[in-house]
């Protein structure tokens, strides 16, 4: 069962899709999320969020300046700063 990932800012969706895994720079250390992960809410520090899409092969890497990551029943929501969203949107097709 794939992960459903949605990265959003205050004004739009930056990236969304199905993924095999997500790696993120949590405040307490880097974290990885695979299907079946326990529910968690994490504060993100500046760094790269890496999403391995279900289809397409190449890992999507989006720089964030901070934010939050929520995992609940294979649903991942990543909330980022709008300035981060601008930079990510310029480099990534959703």
C-alpha positions as CSV (number, residue, x, y, z in Angstrom):
1,X,0.0,0.0,0.0
2,X,1.6,3.3,-1.0
3,X,1.8,6.5,1.0
4,X,-0.4,9.4,0.0
5,X,1.8,12.5,0.3
6,X,0.7,16.1,0.2
7,X,3.1,19.0,0.7
8,X,1.2,22.3,1.2
9,X,1.9,25.9,2.0
10,X,-0.6,28.5,3.3
11,X,-1.8,29.2,-0.2
12,X,-1.4,26.1,-2.3
13,X,-0.4,22.5,-2.8
14,X,3.3,22.3,-3.6
15,X,3.5,18.6,-4.4
16,X,1.2,15.7,-4.1
17,X,1.1,12.1,-5.1
18,X,1.7,8.4,-4.1
19,X,5.0,7.4,-2.8
20,X,7.0,4.4,-1.6
21,X,8.9,6.4,1.1
22,X,9.5,9.8,2.5
23,X,12.7,11.1,4.3
24,X,12.6,14.4,6.1
25,X,14.8,16.5,8.4
26,X,12.9,16.4,11.7
27,X,14.0,18.7,14.5
28,X,15.1,15.6,16.6
29,X,17.0,14.1,13.6
30,X,16.4,12.7,10.1
31,X,13.3,10.5,9.8
32,X,12.1,8.0,7.3
33,X,8.5,7.0,6.7
34,X,7.4,3.8,5.0
35,X,3.9,2.4,4.6
36,X,2.5,1.2,7.9
37,X,4.4,3.9,9.9
38,X,3.0,4.8,13.4
39,X,1.2,8.1,13.6
40,X,3.5,11.0,14.3
41,X,3.7,14.8,14.2
42,X,7.2,16.2,13.7
43,X,8.6,19.7,13.5
44,X,10.9,20.1,10.5
45,X,14.2,21.9,10.5
46,X,15.7,23.4,7.3
47,X,16.8,20.7,4.8
48,X,15.7,18.4,2.1
49,X,12.5,16.4,2.0
50,X,13.0,13.4,-0.2
51,X,10.0,11.6,-1.7
52,X,10.4,8.3,-3.6
53,X,7.3,8.3,-5.9
54,X,5.4,5.2,-6.6
55,X,5.8,5.7,-10.3
56,X,8.3,7.7,-12.2
57,X,11.5,6.3,-10.6
58,X,13.4,9.4,-9.7
59,X,13.4,10.7,-6.1
60,X,11.8,14.1,-5.7
61,X,13.9,16.4,-3.5
62,X,12.3,19.6,-2.1
63,X,14.2,22.0,0.1
64,X,12.3,23.3,3.1
65,X,13.1,26.0,5.6
66,X,11.1,24.4,8.3
67,X,7.5,23.3,8.9
68,X,5.6,20.3,10.1
69,X,5.1,16.7,9.0
70,X,2.1,14.6,10.0
71,X,1.7,10.8,9.4
72,X,-1.6,9.1,10.0
73,X,-2.6,5.8,8.3
74,X,-0.3,6.1,5.3
75,X,-1.4,9.7,4.8
76,X,1.5,12.2,5.0
77,X,0.9,15.9,5.1
78,X,3.9,18.3,5.1
79,X,3.2,21.9,5.8
80,X,5.9,24.3,4.7
81,X,6.6,28.1,4.7
82,X,5.2,29.9,1.6
83,X,8.7,31.1,0.6
84,X,9.8,27.4,0.6
85,X,6.8,26.6,-1.5
86,X,7.8,29.2,-4.1
87,X,11.3,27.7,-4.5
88,X,10.0,24.2,-4.6
89,X,7.3,25.0,-7.2
90,X,9.9,26.5,-9.5
91,X,11.9,23.3,-9.6
92,X,9.2,20.6,-9.4
93,X,6.1,19.6,-11.4
94,X,3.3,18.2,-9.3
